[in-house]
Amino acid sequence: MAAKIKLQRKGAKNKPFYRVVVQDESAARDGRVIEILGQYDPRFEPSLFEVDKEKTKEWLSKGAEPTEKVRILLGKAGILPPVDLAALPKRKPKAEAKAEKPPEAAKAEEKPKEEEKAKAEEAKEEKPAEEAKGGEEEKAQEQAQEEQT
């Protein structure tokens, strides 16, 4: 069992409050906790970060790995060496990540959709003629399309 030091979200909607906890690394964020080490409230200015230093150092010596955010907070608290925040990679907002997608890739994704729509329209136009024949060919074509998808 590999232990991680994580933040467990508590509090109401738009009022986050976190517990600093030790959990199995495969456990869900709000799952079973091995031990509660402290609390973190980012809404205060400066943010509130209180942990039991002795328990935290004990868990770190046992091999518990802190998550990235907890590692930064423990560095600020003086339990671990401080982290150089300027050296960390910047995460881009989702809107920017979508905007940076090359236009050629976006066009390539749209072309198959347009082709499928055109085929569907052609099939709709052919249905009345095939229904007069009994619809056996239509059923065979539908089965072939289902197998392809």
ZIBELSUL-V410651 format. One record per run of one state. SS is the DSSP state (h for helix, s for strand, l for the rest). FROM is the first residue (numbers start at 1). LEN is the number of residues. If there is no record, write none. Layout:
ss;from;len
SS;FROM;LEN
SS;FROM;LEN
//
This chain:
ss;from;len
l;1;2
s;3;10
l;13;2
s;15;10
l;25;10
s;35;7
l;42;6
s;48;4
l;52;1
h;53;9
l;62;3
s;65;2
l;67;1
h;68;10
l;78;7
h;85;3
l;88;6
h;94;6
l;100;3
h;103;31
l;134;2
h;136;13
l;149;1
//
